[in-house]
Amino acid sequence: MKPNLHNPYGYKVCYRERRSKTIVRYFIVHSYKDAVSVKQGYIRYPPRERETDRQLNRPTWLILPITRKEVLRGIWRECPF
């Protein structure tokens, strides 16, 4: 699947842990280039889970586009991480 490099709303860097179907949003950025940079940093230096500070179970990192609905609901008014 080829990414949409011209999304006017931004991108979410998310992860999904091994054996889990839940996708967790971890960071949001304005450009695809920044999203790729953040994803590479998370792969190189894996962060811990924010709520409980536990080590993540072999996360798969994803870059997903932010939709218009999310913008209208106020995704950019939230904390970016």
N, C-alpha and C positions, 0 to 999 in steps of 0.2 A: 504494500500500500504506500503510495507516494504522498508525502505530507503536503498540506496546503500551505505554501510559504507566504501567502498574501492574506492571512486572516487579520482583519482590522481590529479584532477584539483582544488578541493576545493568546497565550498558551499556558497550560497547566502542566507542571511536572508532577506525575503521580507514581505511586508504586503499588504493586500487588505482591503480597507475600506468597511463598510456596504453599500449595494446598489451600489457598484461600480464594474466594471469588470476589472479595471486596476490593475495590480500587480506592485508595486513599490519596487525596490531593495533598501535596507536600509544599509546593511553591508555585507562584504565578509570575509570569514575565510578559513584557510587551512584544518581544520579537522571537522568532524561531531560533535565530543564532544564539541568543542568550539562553534559551531553553536547552539547546544542545550542550552549551558550556556548563550549565548547572547540572544537567544529567551526567555528564562525564565526571564532574567533581564528586557527585554522589556515588558513582560506580567506583571511583578511585578511593574515596574516603567515606565509607558507608556511615550515614548518620544513625542515631538511635530513635526509637519511637518517642514522639513528643509527650504523650499522655503519661506513660509509665516508665519511660527512660530505659526500656529493655532493648536488647539487640534485635534487629529485624531478622526474620527467618528467610534468608536468601531472596531478597526482593527483586522483582522484575520492574525496571523503571520504564515509564511510558511518557510520551509527550502528546498531550491531547489539546485540540483547539478549544478556546473558550467560545461558547455560543452566545448569540444575541440575548437569549432568555436569561443566561447567567449574568450578563451585564445589566439587564433591566432589574434583576433581583438584587444587584448591588455587590457583585463579586469584587469590584475594585475599591469598595469602601471597607472591606474586611482587611485584616492583617495579611500581608502577602505570604507569610510562612507560619 
